[in-house]
Amino acid sequence: MDLIRKTNIDFVTKRNTFLRVSILLSVLGTLAILLTQISGLGLPKLIEFGIDFTGGTETKVSFANTSIQAEEVRQALSSSKFGNPEIKSYGRPGDFLIRINETQDNASKVSADMVEELNAKFSNGGKNAVQLLGANNVGAKISSELAEDAAISLIAATLIILLYIAFRFEWAYGVSAIIALAHDVTMAFIISVLFNKLGILNLEISINSIAAYLTILGYSINDKVVVFDRIRENREKYRGMPLAELVNHSLNETLSRTIITGVSVLGALLVMVFLGGDVLEGFAFTMFVGIVVGTYSSIYVASAFLIWYTERVKHKNVGSVASTQA
């Protein structure tokens, strides 16, 4: 049963504006983030890598007193045996990530000692002022291997998707899909970095976030395949129809499926964001953003680029060959 029937929404009239703005935002956002990482201008770095890629020992604690600030925790541990740990507030008030760059032999023991010391300084005669939520330990060698494997996974997935679309449809569809997928992952990355920097959620670059980006690629390409397949069917069915009108008709025909699938997945992800805890909330939120952006890009990036490429680039090349032969 279709949720929406016989819609005739004009998706393509403003397609070039949406396409330019979308690509511009993704490019400028990525350049701004990378500039903070590599420049020597003293700008605060926006990308924060998790312990999976940096190595070290990470402790997650929760204070009963939610008014405790990160600077107070840093001062409490500054003169201890833990050296100069990195303190980060995330999620609910009073929750902190405490990271030590050095890899410890026993992360659980180190974290327990850290919580004991924090309890001694913040309990004021009471008990359980600080609760240990979790401990993690990753060696430097393992973290470098994880970083390399993550990069290879993203590149390999992108290339395989390009080949699949190019063989199943045409080269123009493959290029359109890759442009849209790059936009989806980039925008999900930019939004996640900003939310992480604001301390709203713990969205550091970790194995979980890489898994989220790979899942975004899979979901997004599935959505675009549905649209492209309908365009191909309608191209045979409505011969002679202008491409822009054909694409708009196909988008309206697949709109019901897009809404039903998207809302169902987004509902499940929202539950994971709010109830999944700090382990799942980063993955779920990144996926949530990626699916929203991916649904948008199927209409205003992939389809818009397909029309532009076919009408401007492909037809121009055909015209140049014809002129040369004449």
N, C-alpha and C positions, 0 to 999 in steps of 0.2 A: 504494500500500500504506500502511495506517495504522500509525504507530509505536505508538500507544496505542489500544486498542479498548475500547469499552463501559465507559468510566469513569463513575463516579457520585460525583464529588467535590462536596461541599457548598460552593459558592462564595458563596452569598447569605445564609446565616443571620447572619453577622457583617458584612454589607455596610455597614451604617450606621456601625459603628465604624471600619472601614477608610476609608470615605469621609470621615468627620470628621477622622480623624488625618492623612490624606493632604492634604486641603485646608488644615488648620491648619499643617502643616509647611511647605507651599509658601508660604503667606501670611506666616507669621512669619519664615521664612528670607529672603524677598524684602524685607520691612520692615527686618530687621536689616541687610542689605547696603546698602539705600538710605539708612538712617539714618547709617551710617558715611560715606557719600559727601556728604551735604548738611548734616550737623550741624556746629555750631561747638564741639563738646565736646572736640575734640582727639583723637577716636578714629581709629585707623589705618584708612585706606580699604582696603576689601577688593577693589573692582573695579579692575583694572589694564587700561587700554586699550593696545592694541598701536600700533605706529607707523602703521598704516593709518589710525587715527582721530586720532592726536595730531600727526602730522607730525614730521619730524626725520630724523636719521641713526642707524641701528642697526647695531651690529657684534656678530657672534657669534664668540667665541674659546674655545679649549680649551687649558688648561694641562697640560703633561706632569706637573707636580707636583700631584696631586689634593688635596693638603692646603691649597692656596691658598684663602684666604677672600675674600669680597666686599669686606670692609673694607680688606684689603691692596691689592686692585686699585684701590679708590677713592683710597687715599692715594698710590698710584703715579702716578695721573693728575690729582690735585687741583691741582698747580702747573704743569700743562702748558698747551699752547695749546688744549686741548679743553674748557676751562672747568670746569664742575662736572657731569660726566656721571652718569647714573643707572646703577647697577650692580645686576644681578640674577642670582643663581645659579639654575640650572634643570637638570633632567635628571640627567646623570651628574656625579659630583664633578669639579670643575675646569672645568666649562663655565659660561660667563657671557654675559649679554646686556649690552652697553654702549650706552646710548642718549644721544644729544646732541639736545636739543630744537630747536636751530637746524638748518635745512636747509642742507646743504652742496652745492656745485656738483658735486663728484665724490666720491660716497660711497666708492668703491673706493680712491681715493687717501687719503682721510681714515682709512679702516679700516686700510690698509697702514701708514700712519704711526703709528697707534695700536699696532699689533702690533709694529712695530719698536721703539717706545719701551718697551713692556712686556718685550720680549725683552732689551733693554739692562739693565733693572732686575731681571729675574728669572732670567736665564740663568746667572749666576755663572761666566762664562767659557765656557760651552757654547753650543750653538746650538739653535734651534727649541724653546725653552722654552714658547713660545706659538704656537698654530696658528690661523690665520684660517679660520673655518668659513663665513662669509658676511657680506655687507654689503647694506644696504637703505636707500633714501632716498625719502621721501615729502614733497611740499610741503604747506604749510598749507591752501591752497585745495583741493587734491585730497583731503586727509584729511577736510575738512568735507563735501565732496560725497559721499564714500564713506559717511560717517555718515548723511547724509540718505537716500541710496539704500538703505542697509541697513534703516533704520527703515521706510521705505515698503514694502520687500519683505516684511518680516514682517507688517505690517498687512494688506497686499493679499492675501497668501497665506492669512491667517486668515479674512478676509471671504469669499474665494472658496470656501474649504472649507466655511464655514457655509452658504452658499447652495447648494452642491452637495448636502450632506447633507440640508438642509431640503427640497429639491425631489425628491431621489431617495427619501427616506423620509418623515418627518414632522418638524414643527418640534421636537418633543420630542427626537428623535434628533439634530438639529442642535445644540441647546443642550447635550445630553449630550456630544457630540463636542468642542465648543469648550471646555467645562469641563475635559475630560480632556486636550485638547491644551495648554491653558494650564498645567495641572498638569505635563505632560511637559516642556515647554520650561523652565518655572520650576525644576523639580527638577534638570534637567540643568545649568541655569545656576548654581544654588546649589552643587552638587557640584563643578562646574568651577572656580568662584571659590575654594572652599575648598582644592582641590588645588593651584591656582595659588599661593595665598597661602602654603601650606606648602612650596612650592618643589619638589613632587614632579614636576610636569610644567609645561611652558610653556603655560599655558592663558589667556593674555591675550585680551581681547575684540578680535578682528581679523576680517578678511574671511573667513578660514578658519572661525572659530567661527560667524559668521553663516551661512555655507554649511552648517555642521553642523546648526544649529538649523532651517534650512529643510528639510534632508533628514529630520530627525527628524519634522517636521510631516507630510511626505509618507509616511514609513514608518508612523508611528503611525496616521494616518487610514486607511491601507490596512488595517491590522490591525482597526480598529474597523468598517470597512465590511464586512469578512468576517463579524464577529460580528453586526452589525446585520442583514445580509442573511439570515443563518441564523435570527435571531429572527423576522424578517418571514415567512420561509417556514414556520416552525413555528407561527406564529400562525394561519395558514390551515389547517395540517395538524391542529393540536390545538386546535380551537375549544373554548372553555370552560375551558381550563387556566389556573390563576392565573398572573399575569404573572411573579412571582418564580420559580415552578417552571419556567415556560417559558424564562426567561432562563438559569436554571441548566442546564437540559437543552441549550440551544443552546451554552453555553460548553463543556460537556463534549464536544459533537459537534465543535467546532472546535479542541479542545485539541491534537490530533495535528498539525494544520496549523501551529498557533502555535508549537509546540515545534520542529518541523523547520525552519521558516523562521527562527525566532529564533536557534537554535543555529548554523545555517549562516552567517548574517550576522555573528554575534558572533565566530565562529571567524576569519573573514576580517579583522574589525576588530582582533582581538588581534594578528594577524600585523603589521598596519600600526602598531599602538601600539609594538611591540617592535622592529620592523625597518624602519619607514618613515622613521626619522630625525626631527629636530625640526620639519621642515616639515609632516609628516603626522600626527605623534603627537597633537597637540592636536585636530585634526579627528577622528581615529579614536577617541580617548578620549571626546570629547563625544558622538559618535555611539553609542559603546558604552553609555554611561550612559543616553542617550536611548532606545535600543531596549529596554533592561532595564526602565526606568521606563514606557515606552510599552506594553509587554506587560502589565505589572502593572496599568496604568490601564485597559486594555481590560476587565479583569475587575472591578476593585474601585473604579474611578472612573466610567467611562462607563456601564457596565451598572448599577452601583449607583445612579447619579444618574438614569438612565432610569426605574428602578423607583420611586424616590422621587418624581420629578416626575410620573409618570403616576398613582401612587396617591394622592399628597397634593395636588398643585397642580391637575392637570387634572381629576380627579374632583371636587375641591372646587369648582372653577369651574362644572362641569356641574351639581352639586347646587344651587349658588346660583342659576343660571339657572332650574332647574326650580322652585325655591321661589318665585321672583319671578313666574313664569308662573302658578303655582297661586294 
